[in-house]
């Protein structure tokens, strides 16, 4: 969310969420509650299929691939 151009999520809120992510646990922790970040959760929240689509995270190509999935540039 922090890297997407024209993101409708206010940057301070997106940063707050990002600060709550514990990568090793694959979850967001808020007030001692765990919100899992797994394929099923992403499917429910973003509507991104939980399948075998690999998106590069090395450079800006991943950003383009992600946006292209939604028909955006």
mmCIF file of the N, C-alpha and C atoms, coordinates in Angstrom:
data_MODEL
# 
_entry.id   MODEL 
# 
loop_
_atom_site.group_PDB 
_atom_site.id 
_atom_site.type_symbol 
_atom_site.label_atom_id 
_atom_site.label_alt_id 
_atom_site.label_comp_id 
_atom_site.label_asym_id 
_atom_site.label_entity_id 
_atom_site.label_seq_id 
_atom_site.pdbx_PDB_ins_code 
_atom_site.Cartn_x 
_atom_site.Cartn_y 
_atom_site.Cartn_z 
_atom_site.occupancy 
_atom_site.B_iso_or_equiv 
_atom_site.pdbx_formal_charge 
_atom_site.auth_seq_id 
_atom_site.auth_comp_id 
_atom_site.auth_asym_id 
_atom_site.auth_atom_id 
_atom_site.pdbx_PDB_model_num 
ATOM 1   N N  . UNK A 1 1  ? 0.823   -1.190  0.000   1.00 0.00 ? 1  UNK A N  1 
ATOM 2   C CA . UNK A 1 1  ? 0.000   0.000   0.000   1.00 0.00 ? 1  UNK A CA 1 
ATOM 3   C C  . UNK A 1 1  ? 0.866   1.253   0.000   1.00 0.00 ? 1  UNK A C  1 
ATOM 4   N N  . UNK A 1 2  ? 2.002   1.169   0.697   1.00 0.00 ? 2  UNK A N  1 
ATOM 5   C CA . UNK A 1 2  ? 2.852   2.362   0.807   1.00 0.00 ? 2  UNK A CA 1 
ATOM 6   C C  . UNK A 1 2  ? 3.493   2.733   -0.516  1.00 0.00 ? 2  UNK A C  1 
ATOM 7   N N  . UNK A 1 3  ? 3.673   1.770   -1.414  1.00 0.00 ? 3  UNK A N  1 
ATOM 8   C CA . UNK A 1 3  ? 4.377   2.021   -2.663  1.00 0.00 ? 3  UNK A CA 1 
ATOM 9   C C  . UNK A 1 3  ? 3.451   2.266   -3.848  1.00 0.00 ? 3  UNK A C  1 
ATOM 10  N N  . UNK A 1 4  ? 2.158   2.061   -3.710  1.00 0.00 ? 4  UNK A N  1 
ATOM 11  C CA . UNK A 1 4  ? 1.243   2.236   -4.830  1.00 0.00 ? 4  UNK A CA 1 
ATOM 12  C C  . UNK A 1 4  ? 0.939   3.716   -5.053  1.00 0.00 ? 4  UNK A C  1 
ATOM 13  N N  . UNK A 1 5  ? 1.050   4.143   -6.303  1.00 0.00 ? 5  UNK A N  1 
ATOM 14  C CA . UNK A 1 5  ? 0.702   5.519   -6.649  1.00 0.00 ? 5  UNK A CA 1 
ATOM 15  C C  . UNK A 1 5  ? -0.804  5.718   -6.489  1.00 0.00 ? 5  UNK A C  1 
ATOM 16  N N  . UNK A 1 6  ? -1.206  6.878   -6.053  1.00 0.00 ? 6  UNK A N  1 
ATOM 17  C CA . UNK A 1 6  ? -2.618  7.232   -5.922  1.00 0.00 ? 6  UNK A CA 1 
ATOM 18  C C  . UNK A 1 6  ? -3.403  6.272   -5.031  1.00 0.00 ? 6  UNK A C  1 
ATOM 19  N N  . UNK A 1 7  ? -2.756  5.744   -4.026  1.00 0.00 ? 7  UNK A N  1 
ATOM 20  C CA . UNK A 1 7  ? -3.429  4.857   -3.076  1.00 0.00 ? 7  UNK A CA 1 
ATOM 21  C C  . UNK A 1 7  ? -4.443  5.663   -2.282  1.00 0.00 ? 7  UNK A C  1 
ATOM 22  N N  . UNK A 1 8  ? -5.654  5.159   -2.138  1.00 0.00 ? 8  UNK A N  1 
ATOM 23  C CA . UNK A 1 8  ? -6.710  5.871   -1.423  1.00 0.00 ? 8  UNK A CA 1 
ATOM 24  C C  . UNK A 1 8  ? -6.595  5.730   0.092   1.00 0.00 ? 8  UNK A C  1 
ATOM 25  N N  . UNK A 1 9  ? -5.712  4.831   0.539   1.00 0.00 ? 9  UNK A N  1 
ATOM 26  C CA . UNK A 1 9  ? -5.508  4.653   1.968   1.00 0.00 ? 9  UNK A CA 1 
ATOM 27  C C  . UNK A 1 9  ? -4.566  5.759   2.448   1.00 0.00 ? 9  UNK A C  1 
ATOM 28  N N  . UNK A 1 10 ? -4.953  6.520   3.464   1.00 0.00 ? 10 UNK A N  1 
ATOM 29  C CA . UNK A 1 10 ? -4.066  7.574   3.959   1.00 0.00 ? 10 UNK A CA 1 
ATOM 30  C C  . UNK A 1 10 ? -2.716  6.999   4.377   1.00 0.00 ? 10 UNK A C  1 
ATOM 31  N N  . UNK A 1 11 ? -1.644  7.641   3.945   1.00 0.00 ? 11 UNK A N  1 
ATOM 32  C CA . UNK A 1 11 ? -0.306  7.127   4.212   1.00 0.00 ? 11 UNK A CA 1 
ATOM 33  C C  . UNK A 1 11 ? -0.043  6.861   5.695   1.00 0.00 ? 11 UNK A C  1 
ATOM 34  N N  . UNK A 1 12 ? -0.447  7.751   6.621   1.00 0.00 ? 12 UNK A N  1 
ATOM 35  C CA . UNK A 1 12 ? -0.197  7.444   8.039   1.00 0.00 ? 12 UNK A CA 1 
ATOM 36  C C  . UNK A 1 12 ? -0.874  6.144   8.496   1.00 0.00 ? 12 UNK A C  1 
ATOM 37  N N  . UNK A 1 13 ? -2.085  5.890   7.994   1.00 0.00 ? 13 UNK A N  1 
ATOM 38  C CA . UNK A 1 13 ? -2.766  4.645   8.355   1.00 0.00 ? 13 UNK A CA 1 
ATOM 39  C C  . UNK A 1 13 ? -2.054  3.437   7.750   1.00 0.00 ? 13 UNK A C  1 
ATOM 40  N N  . UNK A 1 14 ? -1.656  3.540   6.491   1.00 0.00 ? 14 UNK A N  1 
ATOM 41  C CA . UNK A 1 14 ? -0.932  2.444   5.847   1.00 0.00 ? 14 UNK A CA 1 
ATOM 42  C C  . UNK A 1 14 ? 0.378   2.166   6.581   1.00 0.00 ? 14 UNK A C  1 
ATOM 43  N N  . UNK A 1 15 ? 1.064   3.216   7.018   1.00 0.00 ? 15 UNK A N  1 
ATOM 44  C CA . UNK A 1 15 ? 2.314   3.037   7.766   1.00 0.00 ? 15 UNK A CA 1 
ATOM 45  C C  . UNK A 1 15 ? 2.047   2.386   9.112   1.00 0.00 ? 15 UNK A C  1 
ATOM 46  N N  . UNK A 1 16 ? 0.952   2.790   9.773   1.00 0.00 ? 16 UNK A N  1 
ATOM 47  C CA . UNK A 1 16 ? 0.593   2.197   11.054  1.00 0.00 ? 16 UNK A CA 1 
ATOM 48  C C  . UNK A 1 16 ? 0.356   0.698   10.916  1.00 0.00 ? 16 UNK A C  1 
ATOM 49  N N  . UNK A 1 17 ? -0.396  0.309   9.879   1.00 0.00 ? 17 UNK A N  1 
ATOM 50  C CA . UNK A 1 17 ? -0.632  -1.121  9.619   1.00 0.00 ? 17 UNK A CA 1 
ATOM 51  C C  . UNK A 1 17 ? 0.679   -1.829  9.331   1.00 0.00 ? 17 UNK A C  1 
ATOM 52  N N  . UNK A 1 18 ? 1.516   -1.243  8.471   1.00 0.00 ? 18 UNK A N  1 
ATOM 53  C CA . UNK A 1 18 ? 2.798   -1.857  8.125   1.00 0.00 ? 18 UNK A CA 1 
ATOM 54  C C  . UNK A 1 18 ? 3.655   -2.070  9.370   1.00 0.00 ? 18 UNK A C  1 
ATOM 55  N N  . UNK A 1 19 ? 3.600   -1.144  10.293  1.00 0.00 ? 19 UNK A N  1 
ATOM 56  C CA . UNK A 1 19 ? 4.376   -1.271  11.529  1.00 0.00 ? 19 UNK A CA 1 
ATOM 57  C C  . UNK A 1 19 ? 3.873   -2.405  12.418  1.00 0.00 ? 19 UNK A C  1 
ATOM 58  N N  . UNK A 1 20 ? 2.650   -2.840  12.224  1.00 0.00 ? 20 UNK A N  1 
ATOM 59  C CA . UNK A 1 20 ? 2.061   -3.919  13.027  1.00 0.00 ? 20 UNK A CA 1 
ATOM 60  C C  . UNK A 1 20 ? 2.317   -5.306  12.431  1.00 0.00 ? 20 UNK A C  1 
ATOM 61  N N  . UNK A 1 21 ? 2.870   -5.362  11.222  1.00 0.00 ? 21 UNK A N  1 
ATOM 62  C CA . UNK A 1 21 ? 3.116   -6.643  10.563  1.00 0.00 ? 21 UNK A CA 1 
ATOM 63  C C  . UNK A 1 21 ? 4.345   -7.309  11.174  1.00 0.00 ? 21 UNK A C  1 
ATOM 64  N N  . UNK A 1 22 ? 4.185   -8.574  11.549  1.00 0.00 ? 22 UNK A N  1 
ATOM 65  C CA . UNK A 1 22 ? 5.297   -9.401  12.006  1.00 0.00 ? 22 UNK A CA 1 
ATOM 66  C C  . UNK A 1 22 ? 5.526   -10.434 10.906  1.00 0.00 ? 22 UNK A C  1 
ATOM 67  N N  . UNK A 1 23 ? 6.557   -10.203 10.110  1.00 0.00 ? 23 UNK A N  1 
ATOM 68  C CA . UNK A 1 23 ? 6.796   -11.022 8.913   1.00 0.00 ? 23 UNK A CA 1 
ATOM 69  C C  . UNK A 1 23 ? 6.996   -12.487 9.271   1.00 0.00 ? 23 UNK A C  1 
ATOM 70  N N  . UNK A 1 24 ? 7.808   -12.776 10.280  1.00 0.00 ? 24 UNK A N  1 
ATOM 71  C CA . UNK A 1 24 ? 8.084   -14.177 10.642  1.00 0.00 ? 24 UNK A CA 1 
ATOM 72  C C  . UNK A 1 24 ? 6.824   -14.927 11.046  1.00 0.00 ? 24 UNK A C  1 
ATOM 73  N N  . UNK A 1 25 ? 5.851   -14.225 11.626  1.00 0.00 ? 25 UNK A N  1 
ATOM 74  C CA . UNK A 1 25 ? 4.586   -14.850 12.034  1.00 0.00 ? 25 UNK A CA 1 
ATOM 75  C C  . UNK A 1 25 ? 3.525   -14.791 10.943  1.00 0.00 ? 25 UNK A C  1 
ATOM 76  N N  . UNK A 1 26 ? 3.827   -14.093 9.826   1.00 0.00 ? 26 UNK A N  1 
ATOM 77  C CA . UNK A 1 26 ? 2.879   -13.908 8.728   1.00 0.00 ? 26 UNK A CA 1 
ATOM 78  C C  . UNK A 1 26 ? 1.530   -13.399 9.260   1.00 0.00 ? 26 UNK A C  1 
ATOM 79  N N  . UNK A 1 27 ? 1.609   -12.329 10.063  1.00 0.00 ? 27 UNK A N  1 
ATOM 80  C CA . UNK A 1 27 ? 0.387   -11.814 10.680  1.00 0.00 ? 27 UNK A CA 1 
ATOM 81  C C  . UNK A 1 27 ? 0.559   -10.346 11.039  1.00 0.00 ? 27 UNK A C  1 
ATOM 82  N N  . UNK A 1 28 ? -0.597  -9.706  11.261  1.00 0.00 ? 28 UNK A N  1 
ATOM 83  C CA . UNK A 1 28 ? -0.654  -8.361  11.812  1.00 0.00 ? 28 UNK A CA 1 
ATOM 84  C C  . UNK A 1 28 ? -1.134  -8.519  13.256  1.00 0.00 ? 28 UNK A C  1 
ATOM 85  N N  . UNK A 1 29 ? -0.440  -7.889  14.178  1.00 0.00 ? 29 UNK A N  1 
ATOM 86  C CA . UNK A 1 29 ? -0.823  -7.954  15.587  1.00 0.00 ? 29 UNK A CA 1 
ATOM 87  C C  . UNK A 1 29 ? -1.314  -6.584  16.037  1.00 0.00 ? 29 UNK A C  1 
ATOM 88  N N  . UNK A 1 30 ? -2.570  -6.523  16.476  1.00 0.00 ? 30 UNK A N  1 
ATOM 89  C CA . UNK A 1 30 ? -3.171  -5.289  16.967  1.00 0.00 ? 30 UNK A CA 1 
ATOM 90  C C  . UNK A 1 30 ? -3.878  -5.604  18.282  1.00 0.00 ? 30 UNK A C  1 
ATOM 91  N N  . UNK A 1 31 ? -3.501  -4.884  19.332  1.00 0.00 ? 31 UNK A N  1 
ATOM 92  C CA . UNK A 1 31 ? -4.105  -5.085  20.660  1.00 0.00 ? 31 UNK A CA 1 
ATOM 93  C C  . UNK A 1 31 ? -4.102  -6.558  21.071  1.00 0.00 ? 31 UNK A C  1 
ATOM 94  N N  . UNK A 1 32 ? -2.964  -7.209  20.894  1.00 0.00 ? 32 UNK A N  1 
ATOM 95  C CA . UNK A 1 32 ? -2.750  -8.615  21.272  1.00 0.00 ? 32 UNK A CA 1 
ATOM 96  C C  . UNK A 1 32 ? -3.617  -9.590  20.473  1.00 0.00 ? 32 UNK A C  1 
ATOM 97  N N  . UNK A 1 33 ? -4.203  -9.118  19.381  1.00 0.00 ? 33 UNK A N  1 
ATOM 98  C CA . UNK A 1 33 ? -4.981  -9.998  18.505  1.00 0.00 ? 33 UNK A CA 1 
ATOM 99  C C  . UNK A 1 33 ? -4.201  -10.214 17.217  1.00 0.00 ? 33 UNK A C  1 
ATOM 100 N N  . UNK A 1 34 ? -4.275  -11.416 16.694  1.00 0.00 ? 34 UNK A N  1 
ATOM 101 C CA . UNK A 1 34 ? -3.522  -11.812 15.509  1.00 0.00 ? 34 UNK A CA 1 
ATOM 102 C C  . UNK A 1 34 ? -4.442  -11.871 14.294  1.00 0.00 ? 34 UNK A C  1 
ATOM 103 N N  . UNK A 1 35 ? -4.046  -11.174 13.237  1.00 0.00 ? 35 UNK A N  1 
ATOM 104 C CA . UNK A 1 35 ? -4.756  -11.240 11.962  1.00 0.00 ? 35 UNK A CA 1 
ATOM 105 C C  . UNK A 1 35 ? -3.806  -11.917 10.988  1.00 0.00 ? 35 UNK A C  1 
ATOM 106 N N  . UNK A 1 36 ? -4.096  -13.157 10.600  1.00 0.00 ? 36 UNK A N  1 
ATOM 107 C CA . UNK A 1 36 ? -3.168  -13.874 9.720   1.00 0.00 ? 36 UNK A CA 1 
ATOM 108 C C  . UNK A 1 36 ? -3.081  -13.254 8.328   1.00 0.00 ? 36 UNK A C  1 
ATOM 109 N N  . UNK A 1 37 ? -1.884  -13.268 7.791   1.00 0.00 ? 37 UNK A N  1 
ATOM 110 C CA . UNK A 1 37 ? -1.652  -12.820 6.414   1.00 0.00 ? 37 UNK A CA 1 
ATOM 111 C C  . UNK A 1 37 ? -1.299  -14.055 5.590   1.00 0.00 ? 37 UNK A C  1 
ATOM 112 N N  . UNK A 1 38 ? -2.323  -14.721 5.116   1.00 0.00 ? 38 UNK A N  1 
ATOM 113 C CA . UNK A 1 38 ? -2.099  -15.904 4.303   1.00 0.00 ? 38 UNK A CA 1 
ATOM 114 C C  . UNK A 1 38 ? -2.912  -15.784 3.015   1.00 0.00 ? 38 UNK A C  1 
ATOM 115 N N  . UNK A 1 39 ? -2.756  -16.750 2.144   1.00 0.00 ? 39 UNK A N  1 
ATOM 116 C CA . UNK A 1 39 ? -3.411  -16.692 0.840   1.00 0.00 ? 39 UNK A CA 1 
ATOM 117 C C  . UNK A 1 39 ? -4.926  -16.564 0.968   1.00 0.00 ? 39 UNK A C  1 
ATOM 118 N N  . UNK A 1 40 ? -5.523  -17.266 1.909   1.00 0.00 ? 40 UNK A N  1 
ATOM 119 C CA . UNK A 1 40 ? -6.978  -17.213 2.072   1.00 0.00 ? 40 UNK A CA 1 
ATOM 120 C C  . UNK A 1 40 ? -7.418  -15.828 2.552   1.00 0.00 ? 40 UNK A C  1 
ATOM 121 N N  . UNK A 1 41 ? -6.677  -15.244 3.486   1.00 0.00 ? 41 UNK A N  1 
ATOM 122 C CA . UNK A 1 41 ? -6.997  -13.916 3.966   1.00 0.00 ? 41 UNK A CA 1 
ATOM 123 C C  . UNK A 1 41 ? -6.887  -12.867 2.867   1.00 0.00 ? 41 UNK A C  1 
ATOM 124 N N  . UNK A 1 42 ? -5.844  -12.974 2.051   1.00 0.00 ? 42 UNK A N  1 
ATOM 125 C CA . UNK A 1 42 ? -5.661  -12.039 0.938   1.00 0.00 ? 42 UNK A CA 1 
ATOM 126 C C  . UNK A 1 42 ? -6.801  -12.189 -0.069  1.00 0.00 ? 42 UNK A C  1 
ATOM 127 N N  . UNK A 1 43 ? -7.224  -13.418 -0.307  1.00 0.00 ? 43 UNK A N  1 
ATOM 128 C CA . UNK A 1 43 ? -8.355  -13.671 -1.199  1.00 0.00 ? 43 UNK A CA 1 
ATOM 129 C C  . UNK A 1 43 ? -9.598  -12.950 -0.686  1.00 0.00 ? 43 UNK A C  1 
ATOM 130 N N  . UNK A 1 44 ? -9.882  -13.071 0.608   1.00 0.00 ? 44 UNK A N  1 
ATOM 131 C CA . UNK A 1 44 ? -11.087 -12.458 1.171   1.00 0.00 ? 44 UNK A CA 1 
ATOM 132 C C  . UNK A 1 44 ? -11.015 -10.939 1.202   1.00 0.00 ? 44 UNK A C  1 
ATOM 133 N N  . UNK A 1 45 ? -9.857  -10.384 1.492   1.00 0.00 ? 45 UNK A N  1 
ATOM 134 C CA . UNK A 1 45 ? -9.738  -8.930  1.634   1.00 0.00 ? 45 UNK A CA 1 
ATOM 135 C C  . UNK A 1 45 ? -9.578  -8.231  0.300   1.00 0.00 ? 45 UNK A C  1 
ATOM 136 N N  . UNK A 1 46 ? -8.672  -8.749  -0.551  1.00 0.00 ? 46 UNK A N  1 
ATOM 137 C CA . UNK A 1 46 ? -8.353  -8.064  -1.801  1.00 0.00 ? 46 UNK A CA 1 
ATOM 138 C C  . UNK A 1 46 ? -8.991  -8.690  -3.037  1.00 0.00 ? 46 UNK A C  1 
ATOM 139 N N  . UNK A 1 47 ? -9.514  -9.907  -2.891  1.00 0.00 ? 47 UNK A N  1 
ATOM 140 C CA . UNK A 1 47 ? -10.083 -10.583 -4.045  1.00 0.00 ? 47 UNK A CA 1 
ATOM 141 C C  . UNK A 1 47 ? -9.040  -11.151 -4.987  1.00 0.00 ? 47 UNK A C  1 
ATOM 142 N N  . UNK A 1 48 ? -7.803  -11.256 -4.511  1.00 0.00 ? 48 UNK A N  1 
ATOM 143 C CA . UNK A 1 48 ? -6.729  -11.818 -5.335  1.00 0.00 ? 48 UNK A CA 1 
ATOM 144 C C  . UNK A 1 48 ? -6.790  -13.331 -5.188  1.00 0.00 ? 48 UNK A C  1 
ATOM 145 N N  . UNK A 1 49 ? -6.892  -14.057 -6.287  1.00 0.00 ? 49 UNK A N  1 
ATOM 146 C CA . UNK A 1 49 ? -6.981  -15.516 -6.212  1.00 0.00 ? 49 UNK A CA 1 
ATOM 147 C C  . UNK A 1 49 ? -5.800  -16.116 -5.449  1.00 0.00 ? 49 UNK A C  1 
ATOM 148 N N  . UNK A 1 50 ? -6.102  -17.112 -4.638  1.00 0.00 ? 50 UNK A N  1 
ATOM 149 C CA . UNK A 1 50 ? -5.065  -17.831 -3.900  1.00 0.00 ? 50 UNK A CA 1 
ATOM 150 C C  . UNK A 1 50 ? -4.565  -18.959 -4.795  1.00 0.00 ? 50 UNK A C  1 
ATOM 151 N N  . UNK A 1 51 ? -3.746  -18.608 -5.762  1.00 0.00 ? 51 UNK A N  1 
ATOM 152 C CA . UNK A 1 51 ? -3.279  -19.599 -6.723  1.00 0.00 ? 51 UNK A CA 1 
ATOM 153 C C  . UNK A 1 51 ? -1.792  -19.541 -6.941  1.00 0.00 ? 51 UNK A C  1 
ATOM 154 N N  . UNK A 1 52 ? -1.395  -19.978 -8.114  1.00 0.00 ? 52 UNK A N  1 
ATOM 155 C CA . UNK A 1 52 ? 0.013   -20.113 -8.434  1.00 0.00 ? 52 UNK A CA 1 
ATOM 156 C C  . UNK A 1 52 ? 0.561   -18.935 -9.222  1.00 0.00 ? 52 UNK A C  1 
ATOM 157 N N  . UNK A 1 53 ? 0.017   -17.741 -9.027  1.00 0.00 ? 53 UNK A N  1 
ATOM 158 C CA . UNK A 1 53 ? 0.519   -16.567 -9.723  1.00 0.00 ? 53 UNK A CA 1 
ATOM 159 C C  . UNK A 1 53 ? 1.658   -15.975 -8.898  1.00 0.00 ? 53 UNK A C  1 
ATOM 160 N N  . UNK A 1 54 ? 2.852   -15.936 -9.478  1.00 0.00 ? 54 UNK A N  1 
ATOM 161 C CA . UNK A 1 54 ? 3.998   -15.353 -8.800  1.00 0.00 ? 54 UNK A CA 1 
ATOM 162 C C  . UNK A 1 54 ? 4.159   -13.907 -9.231  1.00 0.00 ? 54 UNK A C  1 
ATOM 163 N N  . UNK A 1 55 ? 4.341   -13.035 -8.254  1.00 0.00 ? 55 UNK A N  1 
ATOM 164 C CA . UNK A 1 55 ? 4.568   -11.622 -8.528  1.00 0.00 ? 55 UNK A CA 1 
ATOM 165 C C  . UNK A 1 55 ? 5.949   -11.271 -8.004  1.00 0.00 ? 55 UNK A C  1 
ATOM 166 N N  . UNK A 1 56 ? 6.778   -10.722 -8.864  1.00 0.00 ? 56 UNK A N  1 
ATOM 167 C CA . UNK A 1 56 ? 8.143   -10.362 -8.501  1.00 0.00 ? 56 UNK A CA 1 
ATOM 168 C C  . UNK A 1 56 ? 8.138   -9.306  -7.405  1.00 0.00 ? 56 UNK A C  1 
ATOM 169 N N  . UNK A 1 57 ? 9.022   -9.489  -6.438  1.00 0.00 ? 57 UNK A N  1 
ATOM 170 C CA . UNK A 1 57 ? 9.149   -8.495  -5.380  1.00 0.00 ? 57 UNK A CA 1 
ATOM 171 C C  . UNK A 1 57 ? 10.542  -7.866  -5.397  1.00 0.00 ? 57 UNK A C  1 
ATOM 172 N N  . UNK A 1 58 ? 11.277  -8.082  -6.471  1.00 0.00 ? 58 UNK A N  1 
ATOM 173 C CA . UNK A 1 58 ? 12.658  -7.619  -6.555  1.00 0.00 ? 58 UNK A CA 1 
ATOM 174 C C  . UNK A 1 58 ? 12.745  -6.165  -7.007  1.00 0.00 ? 58 UNK A C  1 
ATOM 175 N N  . UNK A 1 59 ? 11.890  -5.769  -7.932  1.00 0.00 ? 59 UNK A N  1 
ATOM 176 C CA . UNK A 1 59 ? 11.986  -4.420  -8.486  1.00 0.00 ? 59 UNK A CA 1 
ATOM 177 C C  . UNK A 1 59 ? 10.590  -3.905  -8.831  1.00 0.00 ? 59 UNK A C  1 
ATOM 178 N N  . UNK A 1 60 ? 10.527  -2.851  -9.615  1.00 0.00 ? 60 UNK A N  1 
ATOM 179 C CA . UNK A 1 60 ? 9.230   -2.272  -9.987  1.00 0.00 ? 60 UNK A CA 1 
ATOM 180 C C  . UNK A 1 60 ? 8.395   -3.184  -10.882 1.00 0.00 ? 60 UNK A C  1 
ATOM 181 N N  . UNK A 1 61 ? 8.990   -4.248  -11.407 1.00 0.00 ? 61 UNK A N  1 
ATOM 182 C CA . UNK A 1 61 ? 8.228   -5.177  -12.243 1.00 0.00 ? 61 UNK A CA 1 
ATOM 183 C C  . UNK A 1 61 ? 7.081   -5.790  -11.435 1.00 0.00 ? 61 UNK A C  1 
ATOM 184 N N  . UNK A 1 62 ? 7.321   -6.079  -10.165 1.00 0.00 ? 62 UNK A N  1 
ATOM 185 C CA . UNK A 1 62 ? 6.275   -6.645  -9.312  1.00 0.00 ? 62 UNK A CA 1 
ATOM 186 C C  . UNK A 1 62 ? 5.107   -5.700  -9.162  1.00 0.00 ? 62 UNK A C  1 
ATOM 187 N N  . UNK A 1 63 ? 5.383   -4.423  -9.022  1.00 0.00 ? 63 UNK A N  1 
ATOM 188 C CA . UNK A 1 63 ? 4.323   -3.420  -8.916  1.00 0.00 ? 63 UNK A CA 1 
ATOM 189 C C  . UNK A 1 63 ? 3.481   -3.423  -10.185 1.00 0.00 ? 63 UNK A C  1 
ATOM 190 N N  . UNK A 1 64 ? 4.147   -3.471  -11.337 1.00 0.00 ? 64 UNK A N  1 
ATOM 191 C CA . UNK A 1 64 ? 3.432   -3.491  -12.620 1.00 0.00 ? 64 UNK A CA 1 
ATOM 192 C C  . UNK A 1 64 ? 2.599   -4.750  -12.763 1.00 0.00 ? 64 UNK A C  1 
ATOM 193 N N  . UNK A 1 65 ? 3.155   -5.898  -12.373 1.00 0.00 ? 65 UNK A N  1 
ATOM 194 C CA . UNK A 1 65 ? 2.431   -7.168  -12.453 1.00 0.00 ? 65 UNK A CA 1 
ATOM 195 C C  . UNK A 1 65 ? 1.186   -7.135  -11.568 1.00 0.00 ? 65 UNK A C  1 
ATOM 196 N N  . UNK A 1 66 ? 1.338   -6.609  -10.354 1.00 0.00 ? 66 UNK A N  1 
ATOM 197 C CA . UNK A 1 66 ? 0.222   -6.540  -9.416  1.00 0.00 ? 66 UNK A CA 1 
ATOM 198 C C  . UNK A 1 66 ? -0.892  -5.656  -9.962  1.00 0.00 ? 66 UNK A C  1 
ATOM 199 N N  . UNK A 1 67 ? -0.529  -4.482  -10.448 1.00 0.00 ? 67 UNK A N  1 
ATOM 200 C CA . UNK A 1 67 ? -1.531  -3.562  -11.023 1.00 0.00 ? 67 UNK A CA 1 
ATOM 201 C C  . UNK A 1 67 ? -2.183  -4.152  -12.255 1.00 0.00 ? 67 UNK A C  1 
ATOM 202 N N  . UNK A 1 68 ? -1.395  -4.829  -13.101 1.00 0.00 ? 68 UNK A N  1 
ATOM 203 C CA . UNK A 1 68 ? -1.925  -5.435  -14.320 1.00 0.00 ? 68 UNK A CA 1 
ATOM 204 C C  . UNK A 1 68 ? -2.988  -6.476  -14.001 1.00 0.00 ? 68 UNK A C  1 
ATOM 205 N N  . UNK A 1 69 ? -2.828  -7.156  -12.859 1.00 0.00 ? 69 UNK A N  1 
ATOM 206 C CA . UNK A 1 69 ? -3.809  -8.151  -12.449 1.00 0.00 ? 69 UNK A CA 1 
ATOM 207 C C  . UNK A 1 69 ? -5.202  -7.535  -12.310 1.00 0.00 ? 69 UNK A C  1 
ATOM 208 N N  . UNK A 1 70 ? -5.240  -6.270  -11.900 1.00 0.00 ? 70 UNK A N  1 
ATOM 209 C CA . UNK A 1 70 ? -6.507  -5.560  -11.745 1.00 0.00 ? 70 UNK A CA 1 
ATOM 210 C C  . UNK A 1 70 ? -6.836  -4.696  -12.943 1.00 0.00 ? 70 UNK A C  1 
ATOM 211 N N  . UNK A 1 71 ? -6.057  -4.813  -14.020 1.00 0.00 ? 71 UNK A N  1 
ATOM 212 C CA . UNK A 1 71 ? -6.308  -4.029  -15.221 1.00 0.00 ? 71 UNK A CA 1 
ATOM 213 C C  . UNK A 1 71 ? -5.895  -2.574  -15.075 1.00 0.00 ? 71 UNK A C  1 
ATOM 214 N N  . UNK A 1 72 ? -4.939  -2.301  -14.168 1.00 0.00 ? 72 UNK A N  1 
ATOM 215 C CA . UNK A 1 72 ? -4.476  -0.943  -13.927 1.00 0.00 ? 72 UNK A CA 1 
ATOM 216 C C  . UNK A 1 72 ? -3.041  -0.787  -14.422 1.00 0.00 ? 72 UNK A C  1 
ATOM 217 N N  . UNK A 1 73 ? -2.598  0.462   -14.546 1.00 0.00 ? 73 UNK A N  1 
ATOM 218 C CA . UNK A 1 73 ? -1.192  0.707   -14.934 1.00 0.00 ? 73 UNK A CA 1 
ATOM 219 C C  . UNK A 1 73 ? -0.514  1.514   -13.852 1.00 0.00 ? 73 UNK A C  1 
# 
